[in-house]
Amino acid sequence: MKRWFAIAMMACCGAVCAAEAKDDDGMAAAREALLAPAPKAEQTVALRDTKITAKHMEYNAQEGVAILTDEVVVDDARFKLTADKLFVFTAGENQLDRLVVMGNVEVDSEGRHASCDRAVYTEADGRLVMVGNAKLVSQADGQARTVTGDKITIWTNEERIEVYPNPTLTFPADSAKGLGGLGK
């Protein structure tokens, strides 16, 4: 399966970036790949039921990383994500390990909209960590509730979030009664 995936990735992008010495998370090879000029044709990578499109893609089978740049769109049954750059890290038999997303990150999912400068999604625990102008807006009963902070961590499998440091919560004026009577 791993060989098939590598062949498919090479056929899609037409080239495999040269691997540098490994650093802590494979980012050196990813940075090197980003220096290559982007071809004009749009390319697509399929991971399970997820479709990822961008203007340029590089894949390094040795590092287990795909780097997509320019107009990145991730279309998944659970969410839609757009960004400037996306690093897809795989493990084992091409199982998704994590996604690193950079630049103008926007995520929409079931009545929620999230935005930030950089995000990391870890498949093993369903955790999304957003940093840099991190903002989460959720719609309920036609009203928006907003959370902002330096770092927002969302555990997608648990419906739990943590905002640290500098959290700011904004609720609609008529919803304060739902805060333990503080809005009386």
N, C-alpha and C positions, 0 to 999 in steps of 0.2 A: 504494500500500500504506500509506503513512504517513497519508493522509487517512482511509482506512478504519479504521485503528487508532484515530485520534483520535476519529472518530465513535462507534466501539464503546465507547471508554473514557468518552466523555461520556454515552452512553446508560446505561452501567453505573452511573456515580456520580451522574448527574443535574446535575453542576456541574463547572466547570473553575475552578481557583483562579487568581486574578490574579497575573501574573508581576511580581516585583520586579526591580530592577536585578540583573544577574548578578553573583554573587560567584564565588569560585574554583571551586566545584563545584556550584552551583545550590542550595545548602542554604538560602539566604534564602527562596526560593519555597516550599521544602518546609516550613520553619518556619512560614511564614504560613499554609499550608494546614492545618497541624496545629491551628491555633487555631479552625477552624470546628467547629461542633457535629456530632457523628456521628449519622447516621441509624440507625434501629433495625434495618433489614433487612441481612442478610448479603449481601456482594457478592463476585464472583469475577472474576479477571483471568487469562486464559490466555496464557502465553508459550511458544511451541513446545509441547513435551510437558509443560510444567510448569503445575501448577494452584496458584494463590495465592488464599487466602480470608482475609477479615477482616471486622470489623464495619463499618468505614468506609474509603472510598477517595476520593482526590482525584487527578485527572490534569491535567497542564499540558502540552499538546502543544508549546507554544513552547519550554519548558525541556526537554522529553523526559523528564519525571519523573512517576512514579506514587507516591503516598504512601499506604500502608495502615497502619491502626492498629487496636488492640484485637483480641486473639486471632488474631494473624497465623499462618497455617499455609502453608508452601510444601511441596507434595507433588510431588517430582520422581522420575524413574526412578532417579536416583543417590543421592538423599538425602531426608530429611524435616527441615524446619526449623520451629521455633516461636519466636515473639518478641512483644514489645509493639508495635514499630514496624518498618516496612520501607519503604525508599526504593528504587524500581526505576528506574535510569537507562538510557535507550536511546540509541542512536546510529544515524545513517544511516536505513535503512529499517526502523526499529523493532527493530533487533538489540539484544540485551541487551549493555550495556556493563559495568555493575556493580550490585551490591546493597549497600546499607548497612543493617545490621540493628542495632536498639537495644533494650535492656531484656529481661532474662531469656532470652537467646539459648540455644537448645538445638538441636543438629544430630546426627542419627543417620544413619550410613551404613556398611553392610557390616562389622558387628562393631566399630564405633567410635562413641563418644559424645563430643561436644564441647559445652562450655558456656562462656559468657563474658557480659560486660556489653554489649559492642559488637563487631560484626564487619563486615568489608568483603570482599566477594567480587568479584574482577575476572575477567571472562569471557575476555579476551584471553590471559592466561597461566594461568588456572585457579588463581589464588592466593587463599587465604582467610587474612585477618589477623584474629586474635582478641585483644582487649585487655580488661583489667578482670576479675579472677578467672578468667583463662583456664585451662581444664583440658581435657585430652584423655585419654580412657580407651579402650584397645583390648583386645579379647578375642582370645586365641589359645590353643588347646589347653585351653579352659575356665578360663584364668587371666587376670586383669586386670592390665594394665600402665598406669600413670598418669604423665602428664607435666603439670606445672603451671608457670606462669611469668607474668611481667607481660605478655608479648606472645608469642603463638604464631603462627607463619606456616606454613601448609600449602600446598604446591604439589600440587594434586590430580592433575595430569597426570603428575607425576614420582615420586609416593610419597616425598616428601621433606618434612621439617619443620625449622624453626629456632625455638628458644626463647631469648628474650633480653629483658631481663635476668632474673636470679634463677631459672634452671631448676631444677626438682626432678623426678627420675625415681624412680618406685617400682616395683620388680619383686617378684614373689612370691618367697618364701624359697628355694624349690627351683630357681629359674631362674638363680641367681647363677653357677652353673657355666658357663653359656653366655656369661659376660662375660670370656672369655679366661682362665678358670681362677681368677679373683679370689675366687670363692666356695668354694674348696677347704677 
